[in-house]
């Protein structure tokens, strides 16, 4: 229904109601009584009606004028109102509602021309719906054709409108017929109408009609001002996106069977779209059909699908395609080699990736810096820096200039190894070559300095970065906060954090987790909880790591019961604790010699579907040994060996340490021998555990054999290893060897700790050399090693034995210690 305003309607009723009540106006015989009379009055009548509706003033109409108005006057009046479509609509509605005119198809078409010539598509749609509802499948095209000359409307606009709206109301066959008529008349279809019609044909799966459309379009595409629509691309994409894969493939096959020449470029676009949309299965089927019936795949076709396979880590299919390509005589290019090499490195097949890289170079392929950087980064990530440097040298040999990304990767690798001098050398090389170090470069170096305990150098680099205009990101701040927290410098960490926030840092959960972990390491649980509460002020939601750190900190404080309460609270909040959370709880109860609670939590973990890792089994084995339950420890160790998870060096060290604690040294040595011949090799802790056990049993020769093995073959002894041997020699009354070992430790650049000095002090005191022991104590203090209760206790006890006034000693040592703390 065409809309007429309420004000116009009211005005019409007021003027016309008296006239409409007269029977003469309803008499068709009167209206058509005299052709001669109509001819003489026709122009005047049309002009009066037009003027009244144009001026929107129906009072201009009189009885005489209305009595002469007939249905065949509608079309000329609409024509005269063509410059004001709203008035044309009102007249059309008025003549139907108040005069009872039964509008013809021609009248509807005239009004459509008036509206479409002004591109008033919405009211035209309403007229179209009424026209179709009234006249059904009558030939609209031939009637519309008559009005183009009079109304000056665009044939393409009008017919495209008809095609589009037939589709809108579900008359797809009629829409297709109009399109065919348009094609025969040489009238182009608009892009929008074409896409609407094709969408309807796809929805109704009319492949036969679509093929006819493609044929009528010539090369399958029509250029309009709005762009260019490729029929093949539009249709097959429509089928695929609707999940009608089989219909899409059938359409492609029908196109080939009809003899249409398809362009592989169009096929490549579709293939790329499928791969980007993670429809790799559909892409594979589509490629198989192309390879079978055409068009012939190109290099781009293969590279697109190979890239899709590699992104989903389906390397086997990618290489099958690579082999097919070479069999078809298509030589792989830089892109394909890059994709395959990157894919191999992403799945951890580094050796195969390297072989392919070298093969590409041997074939004369010039790989770019991106490929080499990717390969170097892969080796750096697994800790094989030497191989990464080897690839870097090969890159230089090939004449490829490293990018800032390449240098940053190398710096990161060097810093991970602790090779800070070499990393700084690379930084110098970056600056020398005119590159500007990136934030990533700085953050890698800063992280390296902080991990090596050189926070001052890290902060110097940070200041240099800020001076050069770089804005530190949250990763840089997180590195500093973590480093300060691990050193126990929580006040400094918090000051740095709040200064960073003031400078505009938006903290994340990782920063807060580092700060909370720092307080937990210092056993300052209250401060850790305060920070946890402050997270809400920054709209940061705690994650499972946050809760795990808190649970671990509370448990290590000796309060596993409270940790368990927090554990159940996070379960109620919907968090799923991971294996690390469970491990912290189990370890907490085991350290409190509450193995029953630890085993119950272990069972709860299994019931909740969390698979225990080797760390949890290590904790349980250690618990059994500490409680003297050898049988349980051995059963669990055998179970791990048989069913998994794979034992690690900690598992073996736990077993060896357990044997030693139960005075079963022969079993410990036997397990060590097994370890030597396996793929897991003994580490410094393994050797130190056995050396300590030998020393405690007075078997210094056996201890020294193991120590010599460490010196010759590795791993390098640490301060604990030297301390165990020194203590062993003192207890064996071999002070000479003890002093020699202590001096050798210093020569090996291994700094003694307070435990080393305590052993030395105790050994000297037992030989009556109290003054020498006091001198060793002062040396420890001078090296900023703060004496613990054991060191004080040893000296006080021996001073008492020789009747020396301990008050003087304590005053001196406390004074020295206070001086060290202040400086």
C-alpha positions in Angstrom: 0.0 0.0 0.0 1.4 3.4 -1.0 1.4 5.8 2.0 -0.5 9.0 2.0 -0.1 11.5 4.8 -3.0 11.8 7.3 -3.3 15.5 6.8 -3.8 15.1 3.0 -6.3 12.3 3.6 -8.3 14.4 6.0 -8.4 17.3 3.5 -9.4 15.0 0.7 -12.4 13.6 2.7 -13.6 17.1 3.6 -13.7 18.3 0.0 -14.9 15.1 -1.7 -17.3 13.6 0.8 -20.4 15.5 -0.5 -19.5 14.6 -4.0 -18.8 10.9 -3.3 -22.3 10.6 -1.8 -23.9 11.3 -5.2 -24.7 8.2 -7.2 -23.7 9.8 -10.4 -20.0 9.6 -9.5 -20.1 5.8 -9.1 -21.7 5.5 -12.6 -19.1 4.3 -15.1 -21.6 5.1 -17.9 -21.5 8.7 -17.0 -17.7 8.8 -16.8 -17.3 7.3 -20.2 -20.5 9.0 -21.7 -18.9 11.2 -24.3 -15.5 10.8 -25.9 -16.0 14.1 -27.6 -16.7 15.8 -24.4 -13.6 14.2 -22.8 -11.4 15.4 -25.7 -12.4 19.0 -25.4 -11.9 19.0 -21.6 -8.9 16.7 -21.4 -6.1 19.2 -21.2 -7.9 21.5 -18.8 -8.9 18.5 -16.6 -5.4 17.1 -16.4 -3.9 20.5 -15.7 -6.4 21.2 -12.8 -5.8 17.9 -11.1 -2.0 18.2 -11.5 -2.0 21.7 -10.1 -4.1 20.7 -7.1 -1.8 17.8 -6.2 1.3 19.6 -7.0 0.4 22.4 -4.7 -1.1 19.9 -2.2 -4.3 21.8 -2.1 -7.3 19.7 -3.0 -9.7 22.7 -2.5 -8.8 23.7 -6.0 -10.9 20.8 -7.2 -14.6 21.4 -8.0 -17.5 19.0 -8.7 -17.4 19.6 -12.4 -13.8 18.7 -12.6 -14.1 15.6 -10.6 -17.2 14.4 -12.5 -15.1 14.4 -15.6 -12.2 12.5 -14.2 -11.8 9.0 -15.6 -9.3 6.1 -15.0 -7.5 6.7 -18.3 -6.6 10.2 -17.1 -4.3 8.6 -14.4 -1.3 8.1 -16.6 -1.1 11.7 -18.1 -1.6 13.1 -14.6 1.2 10.9 -13.2 3.4 12.1 -16.1 2.7 15.7 -15.2 3.6 15.0 -11.6 6.9 13.3 -12.4 9.0 16.2 -11.0 7.3 15.8 -7.6 7.1 12.0 -6.9 5.5 12.5 -3.5 2.5 14.2 -5.1 2.3 11.4 -7.8 2.1 8.8 -4.9 -0.7 10.8 -3.2 -2.7 11.1 -6.4 -2.3 7.4 -7.2 -3.5 6.5 -3.7 -6.3 9.1 -3.7 -7.7 8.0 -7.1 -7.8 4.4 -5.9 -9.2 4.9 -2.4 -11.7 7.8 -3.0 -12.7 7.4 -6.7 -12.6 3.6 -6.7 -10.2 3.5 -9.7 -8.9 0.0 -10.5 -5.4 0.9 -11.6 -4.0 -0.9 -14.6 -0.6 -2.5 -15.1 0.3 0.5 -17.2 -0.6 2.9 -14.3 1.6 0.9 -11.9 4.5 1.0 -14.5 4.1 4.8 -14.9 4.3 5.4 -11.2 7.4 3.0 -11.0 9.1 5.1 -13.8 8.3 8.3 -11.8 9.9 6.9 -8.6 12.9 5.1 -10.2 13.8 8.1 -12.4 14.4 9.9 -9.0 16.0 6.7 -7.5 13.3 6.5 -4.8 13.8 2.7 -4.4 12.0 2.2 -1.1 8.6 3.5 -2.2 9.2 1.9 -5.6 9.5 -1.5 -3.7 6.1 -1.0 -2.1 4.5 -0.2 -5.6 6.3 -3.2 -7.0 4.9 -5.5 -4.3 1.3 -4.3 -5.0 1.8 -4.6 -8.7 3.0 -8.2 -8.5 0.3 -9.1 -6.0 -2.3 -7.8 -8.4 -1.1 -8.8 -11.8 1.1 -11.8 -11.0 3.2 -13.1 -13.8 2.1 -10.6 -16.5 4.8 -9.3 -18.8 6.1 -6.3 -16.8 9.1 -5.8 -19.1 7.2 -5.0 -22.3 4.9 -2.5 -20.4 7.8 -0.8 -18.7 9.6 -0.5 -22.1 6.9 1.9 -23.3 7.7 4.5 -20.6 11.4 5.1 -21.1 11.0 7.7 -23.8 8.4 9.7 -21.8 10.0 9.5 -18.3 13.6 9.6 -19.2 14.3 6.8 -16.7 17.4 4.6 -17.1 16.5 1.2 -18.5 19.4 -0.5 -16.6 18.2 1.0 -13.3 14.5 0.1 -13.9 15.1 -3.5 -15.1 17.8 -4.1 -12.5 15.3 -3.0 -9.9 12.8 -5.5 -11.3 15.3 -8.4 -11.3 16.4 -7.6 -7.7 12.8 -7.3 -6.4 11.6 -10.5 -8.1 14.4 -12.2 -6.2 13.4 -10.5 -3.0 9.9 -11.8 -3.0 11.1 -15.3 -4.0 10.1 -15.3 -7.8 13.6 -16.4 -8.9 12.4 -17.9 -12.2 10.7 -14.7 -13.2 13.8 -12.7 -12.2 15.9 -14.9 -14.4 13.5 -14.4 -17.3 13.7 -10.6 -17.0 17.5 -10.9 -17.0 17.4 -12.9 -20.2 15.1 -10.3 -21.8 17.6 -7.6 -20.7 20.4 -9.5 -22.3 18.6 -9.8 -25.6 17.9 -6.1 -25.5 21.5 -5.3 -24.7 20.6 -3.7 -21.4 23.3 -4.1 -18.7 22.4 -5.4 -15.3 23.6 -3.5 -12.2 26.2 -5.2 -10.0 23.9 -5.2 -7.0 21.0 -6.8 -9.0 23.4 -9.4 -10.4 24.7 -10.3 -7.0 21.2 -10.5 -5.6 20.1 -12.8 -8.5 23.1 -15.0 -8.2 22.7 -15.3 -4.4 19.1 -16.4 -5.0 20.2 -18.9 -7.6 22.9 -20.2 -5.3 20.3 -20.6 -2.5 18.0 -22.5 -4.8 21.0 -24.5 -6.2 20.0 -23.6 -9.8 23.4 -24.4 -11.4 21.7 -24.5 -14.9 20.5 -21.0 -14.6 23.8 -19.8 -13.2 25.6 -21.3 -16.2 23.2 -19.4 -18.6 23.9 -16.2 -16.7 27.6 -16.8 -17.1 27.2 -17.4 -20.8 25.1 -14.2 -21.2 27.6 -12.2 -19.4 30.2 -13.1 -21.9 33.4 -13.5 -19.9 31.4 -13.9 -16.7 31.8 -10.4 -15.4 30.1 -7.1 -15.8 31.8 -3.8 -15.1 29.8 -1.1 -13.4 30.5 2.2 -11.7 30.3 0.3 -8.4 33.0 -2.2 -9.4 33.4 -5.5 -11.1 31.6 -8.7 -10.1 33.2 -12.0 -11.2 30.3 -14.5 -11.5 32.5 -17.6 -11.1 34.1 -16.3 -8.0 30.9 -15.1 -6.5 29.0 -18.3 -7.1 31.6 -20.8 -6.0 32.4 -18.7 -2.9 28.7 -18.6 -2.1 28.4 -22.4 -2.2 31.5 -22.9 -0.1 30.5 -20.4 2.5 27.1 -22.0 2.8 28.8 -25.4 3.4 27.5 -26.7 0.1 31.0 -27.9 -0.9 29.7 -30.6 -3.3 27.5 -28.1 -5.1 30.5 -25.7 -5.5 32.6 -28.5 -6.9 29.8 -29.5 -9.2 29.5 -26.0 -10.4 33.2 -25.9 -11.3 32.9 -29.2 -13.1 29.8 -28.0 -15.0 31.7 -24.8 -16.1 34.5 -26.9 -17.6 32.0 -29.3 -19.3 30.2 -26.3 -20.8 33.5 -25.3 -22.4 33.9 -22.1 -20.4 37.6 -21.0 -20.1 38.4 -20.5 -16.4 41.3 -18.4 -15.3 43.6 -20.0 -12.7 44.1 -16.5 -11.2 40.4 -16.6 -10.1 40.8 -20.1 -8.8 43.9 -19.0 -6.8 41.9 -16.2 -5.1 39.2 -18.7 -4.0 41.9 -21.1 -2.8 43.6 -18.3 -0.8 40.3 -17.3 0.7 39.6 -20.9 1.8 43.0 -21.3 3.4 42.7 -17.9 5.3 39.3 -19.0 6.5 40.8 -22.2 7.9 38.8 -24.3 5.4 41.8 -26.4 4.5 39.7 -29.5 3.8 37.5 -27.7 1.3 40.7 -26.1 -0.2 42.2 -29.5 -0.6 39.1 -30.9 -2.4 39.0 -27.8 -4.6 42.6 -28.2 -5.6 42.2 -31.9 -6.4 39.4 -31.0 -8.8 41.4 -28.3 -10.4 44.4 -30.6 -10.8 42.1 -33.2 -12.4 40.0 -31.2 -14.9 41.6 -27.8 -15.0 42.6 -25.0 -15.3 46.2 -26.0 -14.9 47.6 -25.1 -11.4 50.2 -22.4 -11.3 53.1 -21.8 -8.9 50.8 -19.6 -6.8 48.2 -22.4 -6.6 50.8 -24.7 -5.1 52.3 -22.1 -2.7 48.8 -21.1 -1.5 47.8 -24.6 -0.5 51.3 -25.5 0.8 51.1 -22.4 3.1 47.7 -23.5 4.3 48.9 -27.0 5.2 52.0 -25.6 7.0 49.9 -23.2 9.0 47.9 -26.2 10.3 51.2 -28.1 10.8 50.2 -30.7 8.2 53.7 -31.1 6.9 53.2 -34.4 5.2 50.4 -33.1 2.9 52.5 -30.0 2.3 55.5 -32.1 1.1 53.2 -34.3 -1.0 52.1 -31.2 -2.8 55.7 -30.0 -3.1 56.6 -33.4 -4.7 53.6 -33.2 -7.1 54.7 -29.7 -8.1 58.2 -30.8 -9.0 56.8 -33.8 -10.9 54.7 -31.4 -13.0 57.8 -29.5 -13.9 57.0 -26.4 -11.7 60.2 -25.2 -10.0 59.7 -24.1 -6.4 60.5 -20.4 -5.7 61.7 -18.5 -2.7 58.2 -18.3 -1.2 57.6 -22.1 -1.2 61.1 -22.8 0.2 60.5 -20.2 2.9 57.0 -21.7 3.8 58.3 -25.2 4.0 61.5 -24.3 6.0 59.4 -22.3 8.4 56.9 -25.1 8.8 59.6 -27.7 9.6 61.1 -25.4 12.2 57.7 -24.7 13.8 57.1 -28.5 14.4 60.6 -28.9 15.8 62.1 -30.7 12.8 65.2 -28.5 12.8 67.5 -31.0 11.1 65.1 -31.5 8.2 64.5 -27.7 7.9 68.2 -27.1 7.8 68.7 -29.7 5.1 66.0 -28.1 3.0 67.6 -24.6 3.5 71.0 -25.9 2.4 69.4 -27.7 -0.6 67.7 -24.5 -1.6 71.1 -22.6 -1.4 72.8 -25.4 -3.4 70.2 -25.0 -6.1 71.2 -21.3 -6.4 68.1 -20.0 -4.6 68.7 -16.7 -3.0 66.9 -16.8 0.4 66.1 -13.6 2.1 67.0 -12.3 5.6 63.5 -13.2 6.9 64.1 -16.9 6.2 67.6 -16.9 7.8 66.3 -14.9 10.8 63.5 -17.4 11.3 65.9 -20.3 11.3 68.4 -18.6 13.7 65.5 -17.8 16.0 64.4 -21.5 16.0 67.8 -22.6 17.2 68.0 -19.9 19.8 64.6 -20.9 21.2 65.8 -24.4 21.9 69.1 -23.1 23.4 71.4 -24.2 20.5 73.1 -20.8 20.1 76.1 -22.4 18.4 74.0 -23.7 15.5 72.2 -20.3 15.3 75.6 -18.6 15.0 76.6 -21.1 12.3 73.5 -20.2 10.3 74.2 -16.5 10.8 77.7 -17.0 9.4 76.3 -18.8 6.4 73.9 -15.9 5.8 76.8 -13.5 5.8 78.7 -15.9 3.3 75.6 -15.7 1.0 76.0 -11.9 1.0 72.8 -11.3 2.9 72.9 -8.3 5.2 71.4 -8.9 8.7 68.4 -6.9 9.8 67.7 -5.4 13.2 65.5 -8.4 13.8 68.4 -10.8 13.1 70.7 -8.9 15.5 68.0 -8.8 18.2 67.6 -12.6 17.9 71.3 -13.1 18.3 71.4 -10.7 21.3 68.6 -12.6 22.9 70.4 -15.9 22.4 73.7 -14.6 23.8 71.9 -13.1 26.8 70.2 -16.4 27.5 73.6 -18.0 27.6 75.0 -15.3 29.9 77.4 -14.1 27.2 76.8 -10.5 27.9 80.1 -9.2 26.5 79.4 -10.8 23.1 75.8 -9.4 23.2 77.1 -5.9 23.9 79.5 -6.4 20.9 76.5 -7.2 18.7 74.8 -4.0 20.0 77.9 -2.0 19.0 77.8 -3.6 15.6 74.1 -2.5 15.2 74.9 1.1 16.1 78.0 1.0 13.8 75.9 -0.1 10.8 73.5 2.7 11.4 70.6 0.7 12.8 68.6 2.0 15.6 68.3 -0.6 18.4 64.6 -1.6 18.9 62.8 -2.0 22.2 63.1 -5.7 21.7 66.9 -5.4 21.4 67.1 -3.4 24.6 64.7 -5.7 26.5 66.8 -8.7 25.6 70.0 -7.1 26.8 68.3 -5.8 30.0 66.9 -9.2 30.7 70.4 -10.7 30.2 72.0 -8.3 32.6 69.3 -8.8 35.2 69.5 -12.6 35.0 73.2 -12.4 35.6 72.6 -10.2 38.7 74.0 -7.1 37.0 71.0 -4.8 37.7 73.1 -1.6 37.7 74.1 -2.3 34.1 70.5 -3.1 33.2 69.3 0.2 34.7 72.1 2.1 32.8 70.8 0.5 29.5 67.3 1.4 30.5 68.2 5.0 31.0 70.0 5.0 27.6 66.9 3.6 25.9 64.7 6.3 27.4 67.2 9.1 26.4 67.1 7.9 22.8 63.3 8.3 22.7 62.2 4.7 23.1 59.2 4.0 25.3 59.8 1.0 27.4 57.0 -1.6 27.1 55.5 -3.7 29.9 58.0 -6.5 29.2 60.9 -4.2 30.1 59.3 -3.2 33.3 58.4 -6.8 34.1 62.0 -7.8 33.7 63.2 -5.2 36.2 60.4 -6.0 38.7 61.2 -9.8 38.4 64.9 -9.3 38.9 64.5 -7.0 41.9 61.9 -9.4 43.4 64.2 -12.4 43.0 66.9 -10.6 44.8 64.6 -9.8 47.6 64.7 -6.1 47.0 61.0 -5.7 47.2 61.0 -2.0 48.4 63.0 -1.1 45.3 60.8 -3.3 43.1 57.6 -1.5 44.3 59.2 1.9 44.0 60.2 1.1 40.4 56.7 -0.3 39.7 54.8 2.8 41.0 57.2 5.2 39.1 56.5 3.2 36.0 52.7 3.5 36.5 53.1 7.2 37.0 54.9 7.4 33.6 51.9 5.7 31.9 52.6 2.0 32.3 49.5 -0.1 32.1 50.4 -3.0 34.3 49.4 -6.6 33.5 48.9 -9.7 35.5 52.6 -10.8 34.9 54.0 -7.8 36.7 51.7 -8.4 39.7 52.6 -12.1 39.7 56.3 -11.2 39.9 55.7 -8.8 42.8 53.6 -11.2 44.7 56.1 -14.0 44.1 58.9 -11.7 45.5 57.0 -11.1 48.7 56.3 -14.8 49.0 60.0 -15.6 48.6 60.7 -13.4 51.6 57.9 -15.2 53.5 56.0 -11.8 53.7 52.6 -13.3 53.0 50.7 -10.2 54.3 52.4 -8.0 51.8 51.8 -10.5 49.0 48.0 -10.5 49.9 47.9 -6.7 49.9 49.3 -6.7 46.3 46.7 -9.3 45.3 44.0 -7.0 46.6 45.5 -4.0 44.7 45.1 -5.9 41.4 41.4 -5.0 41.4 42.3 -1.3 41.5 43.9 -1.7 38.1 41.1 -3.9 36.7 43.4 -6.8 36.5 41.9 -10.3 37.0 44.2 -12.7 38.8 45.0 -15.9 36.9 45.9 -19.4 38.0 49.5 -18.4 38.3 48.6 -15.7 40.8 46.8 -18.1 43.0 49.5 -20.8 42.6 52.2 -18.3 43.8 50.1 -17.4 46.8 49.3 -21.0 47.6 53.0 -22.0 47.3 54.1 -19.0 49.4 51.6 -19.9 52.2 52.5 -23.6 52.1 56.2 -22.8 52.2 55.6 -20.6 55.2 54.6 -23.8 57.0 50.8 -23.1 56.7 49.5 -25.7 54.2 46.1 -25.7 55.9 45.6 -22.1 55.0 46.9 -22.8 51.5 44.3 -25.5 51.1 41.5 -23.1 52.1 42.6 -20.7 49.4 42.8 -23.6 47.0 39.1 -24.5 47.6 38.2 -20.8 47.3 39.6 -20.6 43.8 37.8 -23.8 42.9 34.5 -22.1 43.9 35.3 -19.1 41.8 35.6 -21.3 38.7 39.3 -21.5 38.3 40.9 -24.8 37.3 44.1 -25.3 39.2 46.9 -26.7 37.1 49.5 -29.3 38.0 51.8 -26.7 39.5 49.1 -25.6 41.9 48.6 -29.2 43.1 52.4 -29.7 43.3 52.7 -26.7 45.6 50.0 -28.0 48.0 51.4 -31.6 48.0 54.9 -30.3 48.7 53.6 -28.1 51.5 52.0 -31.0 53.3 55.0 -33.3 52.7 57.3 -30.7 54.2 55.1 -30.7 57.3 55.5 -34.5 57.4 51.8 -34.9 56.6 52.1 -37.5 53.9 48.4 -38.6 54.3 47.1 -35.1 53.4 49.6 -34.9 50.5 48.4 -38.2 49.1 44.8 -37.1 49.4 45.5 -34.0 47.4 47.3 -36.2 44.8 44.1 -38.4 44.6 41.9 -35.2 44.3 44.1 -34.1 41.4 43.6 -37.4 39.6 39.8 -37.3 40.2 39.7 -33.8 38.7 41.4 -35.0 35.5 44.7 -33.2 36.0 47.6 -35.4 34.9 50.5 -35.3 37.3 53.9 -34.4 35.9 57.3 -35.7 36.9 57.7 -32.9 39.4 54.8 -34.2 41.6 56.2 -37.7 41.5 59.6 -36.3 42.5 57.9 -34.7 45.5 56.2 -37.9 46.5 59.3 -40.0 46.2 61.2 -37.5 48.3 58.4 -37.7 50.9 58.6 -41.5 51.1 62.4 -41.4 51.6 62.1 -38.7 54.3 59.6 -40.9 56.2 61.8 -43.9 55.7 59.3 -45.7 53.4 61.8 -47.2 51.0 59.4 -49.7 49.6 56.8 -47.0 48.6 59.6 -44.9 47.1 60.9 -47.8 45.0 57.3 -48.8 43.9 56.6 -45.2 42.7 60.0 -45.0 40.9 59.4 -48.3 39.1 55.9 -47.1 38.2 57.2 -43.9 36.7 59.8 -45.9 34.7 57.2 -48.2 33.3 54.1 -46.0 32.8 55.5 -42.4 32.7 55.8 -39.5 32.9 59.5 -39.7 31.8 61.9 -39.5 34.8 64.2 -36.4 34.7 67.5 -35.8 36.4 65.7 -34.5 39.5 64.0 -38.0 39.8 67.4 -39.7 39.8 68.9 -37.2 42.1 66.0 -37.7 44.5 66.5 -41.5 44.5 70.3 -41.2 44.9 69.9 -38.7 47.8 67.2 -41.0 49.3 69.6 -44.0 49.2 72.3 -41.9 50.8 70.1 -40.7 53.6 69.3 -44.4 54.4 73.0 -45.3 54.3 72.5 -47.3 51.2 75.5 -45.9 49.3 76.1 -49.0 47.2 72.6 -48.7 45.7 73.1 -45.0 45.1 76.4 -45.7 43.2 74.7 -48.4 41.2 71.9 -45.9 40.1 74.6 -43.4 39.3 76.3 -45.9 37.0 73.0 -46.6 35.3 72.5 -42.9 34.8 75.9 -42.5 33.2 75.0 -44.9 30.4 71.5 -43.5 29.8 70.4 -40.5 27.8 69.9 -38.4 31.0 73.4 -37.5 32.2 74.4 -36.7 35.8 74.6 -33.0 36.7 76.6 -31.2 39.3 74.0 -31.9 42.0 74.3 -35.7 41.3 78.0 -35.6 41.8 77.7 -33.4 44.9 75.2 -35.7 46.6 77.5 -38.7 46.1 80.6 -36.7 47.1 78.9 -35.5 50.3 77.8 -39.1 51.1 81.4 -40.4 50.6 82.8 -37.6 52.8 80.3 -38.4 55.6 81.5 -42.0 55.6 85.1 -41.0 55.5 85.7 -42.4 52.0 87.7 -39.3 50.8 89.5 -41.2 48.1 86.2 -42.2 46.4 84.9 -38.7 46.8 88.1 -37.3 45.1 87.7 -39.8 42.2 84.2 -38.3 41.5 85.6 -34.8 42.0 88.4 -35.5 39.5 85.8 -36.8 37.0 84.0 -33.5 37.3 87.1 -31.5 36.6 88.1 -33.6 33.6 84.7 -34.3 31.9 82.2 -32.0 33.6 80.0 -30.8 34.9 81.9 -28.1 36.7 82.0 -28.3 40.5 80.1 -25.5 42.4 80.6 -24.0 45.8 78.5 -26.7 47.4 80.8 -29.4 46.0 83.9 -27.7 47.3 82.2 -27.1 50.7 81.4 -30.8 51.0 85.0 -31.9 50.2 86.5 -29.3 52.5 84.2 -30.4 55.4 85.2 -34.0 54.7 88.9 -33.3 54.9 88.5 -31.3 58.1 86.5 -34.2 59.7 89.3 -36.5 58.5 91.8 -34.3 60.2 93.5 -33.5 56.9 93.6 -29.7 57.2 96.2 -29.3 54.5 94.0 -30.7 51.8 91.0 -28.7 53.2 92.9 -25.4 52.8 94.2 -26.4 49.3 90.6 -27.1 48.2 89.4 -23.7 49.6 92.2 -21.9 47.7 91.5 -23.9 44.5 87.9 -22.8 44.7 89.0 -19.2 44.8 91.3 -19.8 41.8 88.4 -21.3 39.9 86.5 -18.0 40.3 83.9 -19.7 42.5 83.0 -17.3 45.3 82.7 -18.9 48.7 79.4 -18.5 50.6 78.7 -18.2 54.3 78.4 -22.0 54.5 81.9 -22.4 53.1 83.3 -20.0 55.6 81.3 -21.7 58.4 83.0 -25.0 57.5 86.4 -23.3 57.5 85.7 -21.6 60.8 84.5 -24.9 62.4 87.5 -26.8 61.1 90.0 -24.2 62.5 88.2 -24.1 65.8 88.3 -27.8 66.2 92.1 -27.7 65.8 92.3 -25.0 68.5 93.0 -22.2 66.0 90.4 -19.8 67.3 92.2 -16.6 66.3 92.6 -17.9 62.7 88.9 -18.8 62.8 88.0 -15.3 63.9 90.1 -14.0 61.0 88.1 -16.2 58.5 84.9 -14.8 60.1 86.0 -11.3 59.4 87.0 -12.2 55.8 83.4 -13.4 55.3 82.0 -10.2 56.7 84.4 -8.1 54.5 83.0 -9.9 51.5 79.5 -8.8 52.4 78.5 -12.3 53.5 76.3 -11.8 56.4 77.0 -14.4 59.2 74.1 -16.7 60.1 73.3 -18.3 63.5 75.5 -21.3 62.7 78.6 -19.1 62.0 78.1 -17.1 65.2 77.4 -20.3 67.2 80.6 -22.0 66.1 82.8 -19.2 67.2 81.0 -18.5 70.4 81.2 -22.1 71.4 84.9 -22.4 70.8 85.7 -19.0 72.4 83.9 -20.3 75.5 86.0 -23.5 75.4 89.3 -21.5 75.5 87.9 -19.2 78.2 88.0 -16.0 76.0 85.6 -13.3 76.8 82.9 -13.7 74.3 81.4 -10.3 75.0 84.3 -8.5 73.3 84.1 -10.9 70.3 80.4 -10.3 69.9 80.7 -6.6 70.2 83.4 -6.5 67.5 81.6 -8.9 65.1 78.3 -7.2 65.5 79.9 -3.8 64.9 81.6 -5.2 61.7 78.3 -6.7 60.5 76.4 -3.5 61.1 79.1 -1.6 59.1 78.7 -4.1 56.2 74.9 -3.7 56.3 75.1 0.1 56.1 77.6 0.0 53.3 
